[in-house]
Amino acid sequence: MAKKNIYIVGFGWASIGFLKEIDINKYNINIISKSGKFNYTPLLAQNIKNNNKITFDIHNIINSNNVNLIEDEVDTIDFERNLVVANNVTANFDYLILSHGSCINTFDISG
């Protein structure tokens, strides 16, 4: 039986939680993310004082050959045909996980 294709759009905390729980040997897992970097936000405030590293390469987090990272930006998702279209990739998915995060709203508060 062929492995089902899972596509994850974006890479953040939800993606990491999902990858920790799924058996990556049973699926073809592909992550489409604009950047190959992950910002470890719990160290953000501490970084101001101590200059700690808060950005990590996604490849170091995934640490598996069974997960493919596609550095690209998703343009369109066709849910009727199970297609995800990025600038350089068009792919069929069996399962799609949208983990693209959110925009931060500072409510125009300076600083």
N, C-alpha and C positions, 0 to 999 in steps of 0.2 A: 504494500500500500504506500502511495506517495505521501510525503510529508506535506502538511498544510502550511500555507504561507501566512505569517503574521507580520504586519507592518505596523510600526510604532512611529507616529508623527510627533517629533519633538523628543527631547531627552531631559528629564528632570526627576524629581523625587518619585513621581508616580511610575515612571519607566523603571527606575531602579527597584522599587517595590515589586513590580510585576516580574521582572527578570529574576529576582530572588526566589519567587514562588513557582515559576514555570519550569518544566523539564525541557531545557533547551535542546536536548537531543531528539525530541519528538517532533519539532517544528523547524521550518526555515524562518528564522527571525531576522528582520531587517529594520533598522532604525533610520529614519530620514530626519536629519537635523541640520539646521543652518550652520551650526558650528560643531566642531569636533571637541568642544570644551564643555565642562560641567562646572558651574559655580556653586561651591559649597557654602551656602548662605549662613549657616550657623556661626561661621568664623568671620563674617563680615564686620561686625562691630569690633571684635577682638583684633582684626587686621589693622585697624586704624592705629592702634598703639604698638602692636608687636610685629607688623609687617609679615604676617604668616601668608603662606600660599593658600589661596581660596579657589583657584581655577585648576581643574584637573583635566587631563586628556581622557576622553571617553573610552579610548581603547584600553587604558589602564584600569578603568572601572569595570568594563565588560569582561576583560581577561578571558576571552573564549574565542575560538575559531568558528563557533557555531552561530555567532551573531554578527551580522554584516552592517556596517555603518556606511550610510550614503550621505555625504555632506552636500545637501541641496535644500532648496526651499520648495515646499509643496504649493502647486498652483491651483489644482482642482482635484476634487474627489467625486467620482461618479459612483454613487451608492447602488444604482440600478445594475451596473455592469461590474461592480466590485473592482474599480480601477482607481489607483492613486497616480496623479500626474504631477511630476515635479519638473523643474526646468530641463533636466537632462535624463530623466527616467520616467517611463510609464510602466506600471507594474500591476498585475492582478493580485488581489489579496483574498484570503479566506476569512481572516479576522483582521480588524483594523482597530488600533488603540490610538486615541487622540490624547496626547500628553504634551501639548504645546505650551502649557503654562498660561500666564495671563499678563496683562499690562498693569504696571504699578501705577496707582493714582495717588499723587501727593496732595491732591486738593489745593494746588497752587500755594502750598505752604513752603516758604523758602527755607533752605538749610536742611 
